[in-house]
Amino acid sequence: MVKKVEDLQEYRDAKDLEVRMHGLPSEAQTVIIQNIINQTCWHGPVTREWMENEIASQELLDNESLKLVTDHPVEDHFGSEIHVGDKWFEDGAGRVVLEDNVEDYLIEVANVEFCRAIE
């Protein structure tokens, strides 16, 4: 009987960590990547337990900064529907912006110009 990779517990654990990692803000992902490099260079291989602890600590930091509300807006400034579990911010002018629309907000409302350094 041939076992599929998807049936292995190690595979499911790795996928769970991947989903949790992608659920974090990009800043937290960057911190984890820097810590992986540091761990690998100075202390040895990254274990699943180490990675779980690293992601859990970033999830904790991310969740501590959130204000939990039960009476949330129906949609954000760009017309996107807000569902239970969504993250958003409200600016000083009262505009509500979903996490997925932050870049649009920065470009269209805050007039931010994104740049990339080259040579």
N, C-alpha and C positions, 0 to 999 in steps of 0.2 A: 504494500500500500504506500503510495507516494503522498507525502504531506506537502501541502502548499505553504509557501513562505507566509502568506497572510494568516495562516492558522497558528503560527508560532507566537508564544507569549512575548518574546523579545521584540518581534515585529510590531505587535499591538502596543507595547510599551513605548517603542520609538515613535510610532505615529502619534500617540497621546502627547508625548513631549513636544513633537513638532507642532501639533495643533495649539498647545498651550503657548509655545514660543511665538507663533504667528499672532496670537491674541494679545500680545503685549505691545505697547507703544514702541515705535522705532528706537527711541532713546534707550529703553530698557533692553531691547534686543542688542543694541550696540554695546551696552555694558556687559551683557552676558558673553558676547563674542570676545570682547577684550579680556574678560576673566578666563575664558577658555584658553586663549593664547597664553596668558600668564600661567595658568595651571599647567598647561602642557610643557611650557618652556622651563618652569622652575620646580614643579612638583611631580610630574609624571602624567600618565594618561588620565583622561576624563572618564569617570565611571558614571553609570546610570544614576546611582545614588547622588553623586556630586551634582549632576545636571538637574535632577529633580529638586534638590535643595536650592540651587541657583535660580531656577525658574520660580520656585515658590517664594523666594525672598523678593524677587522683582514683582510678582503678582501682589504680594502684600503691600509693597510700596505704592504700586499703582492703585490698589483699592483704597488705601488710607487717604488718598488725595480726593476721592470722590465723595460728593454729597448725595446721599440716597434720598430720592423723593418718590412719593406715591402719586402726586397730582402733577404729571408731566405734560408738556405741550404736545399737541397732536402732530405738528410738522415743524420743520426748521425753516430758516430764512430762505432756503433754496427750494422749498416745497417737498422735501423728502419726509416721508412718514416716520415718526418716532415710535419705536416698539419697546416693550418691556425689555430691559437689559441693555439698551443702547446707551452710549455715552455722548454727551453734548456739552457745549459751553454756552454761556450767555455773556455777551460783551456789555460794555458800559451803556450802550444805546438800547439795550434790551433785545438785540438780535440773538436768536437761538440758532446754533450751528452744530449739526451732527459731526461726530469725529471723522466720518468718511468725507465730509465736505469742508474740512479745515483748509485744505490747499485752495479750493475755490474761494473761500472767504478771504484768505490772505491776498489772493490776486485781485479779486473783484471789489472787495470792500476796503481792505487795508492798503491797497495799491502796492503790495510787496512784489518785488521783482526777484525771481529765483535766478541764481547764477551758478556756474560751474567753473572752477579754476582749471586752466589749461596752460601748458608750457609757459 
